[in-house]
């Protein structure tokens, strides 16, 4: 069963949806920066496990402190999440030369 709510608190790449989760009709993805004083830098991408390739939906997007970003149907977030498709991953940090973690909540709505 796919997890649709994530609290990201580290700078490692996080798998939001695994290949084969079959979450095919995403209506929206919400990002909420929980930090009181630090901007978050967000990468959101599809990952092709077979070919080890990433396809970016968001790349180095800055989300100000305590702000929210919503991607909706108009943002073309439809993709194949079957066993033959892609996983959905995110990497979040503060964008500094020596990156630090910024806590961001991610909610996938379907």
N, C-alpha and C positions, 0 to 999 in steps of 0.2 A: 504494500500500500504506500503510495506516494505521500511524503510530508509536504504540506502546502504552506506551512508557517516556519520561518527560520529566524533565529536571532544570531547574527554573525558577530563574533567578538574576537576574531583573530585575523591575521593577514594571509592565511593560507587560502588556496582556492577551495571553494565549497561547492559540492554537487547539490543543486537544488532539486533537480529531477534526474533520476537515473535513466539510462537507456532501458526501455522496456516498461516504464511506469505507466505508459498509455494515457498520459494526460494530454489529450489532443485538442481540447477546445478551451484554451485559456482566454478569459475575457479581459483580465487586467493583471498587472504585477505592480505592487506598491512597495516602495523603498522609503523607510523612515529613519533618518539620522537621529540617534538617541543622545549624542554627545552634546553637552552644554556649550562647548567653546571651539570645537574642531570640525572643519569641513571634511567630508568623506569623498574619496575618489572611487568611483564605481566602474568596474568592468563586468558586463553581463554577456555571456556568449554561449553558443551552441558548440558542443564538442563531439567530434566524430572519433569514436574509440578505435575503430578499425584502421583508419588512416592517420590517426594522431594529428588531427587538424582542428583548429578553432575558427569559428565564424562569429564575429562580434555583432551584437545588437547595440550595446553601449560600450564605448571605449573612453576611459579617463574622464567620465562625466563627474563634475563637482557638485556635490549635494551639501549645501550650507548646514551649519549646526542647527539642530532641532527642526529641520525642514523635511518635507515629504515630496516624493516624485511618483507619479502614477503613469504607467504605460497602459494604454487602452487598445481596443481593437484597431484604431486608426494608426497605431504604431507597428503594425505588421508583426505580431508576436506569435503567429501560427507556425508550427513546425511539426515534423514527424517525431514523436516520442515513443514509437513502437520498438520492438527488439531489433528492427532493421534501421532505426532512425538515430536520433541524437540525444545526448544528455544536455541539461541546462545547468550552467555553472556561473558562479560569481566570485569575484575577487574584490575585496574592499580594504582600503588603507587610507592614510592621511595624505598621500601623494608626496611626502617628503623624500629627500635623498636616502635617509635611513628610515623606511616606513614604520609607522606604528599602527596598531589596531584602532579602529573607530567602530563602536557598536552601532549596527544598522539592522533593523527588522525588515524582513522581506516576506510579503504575503502574496501568494499566487491564487487568484480567483478564477474559478471556472464555472 
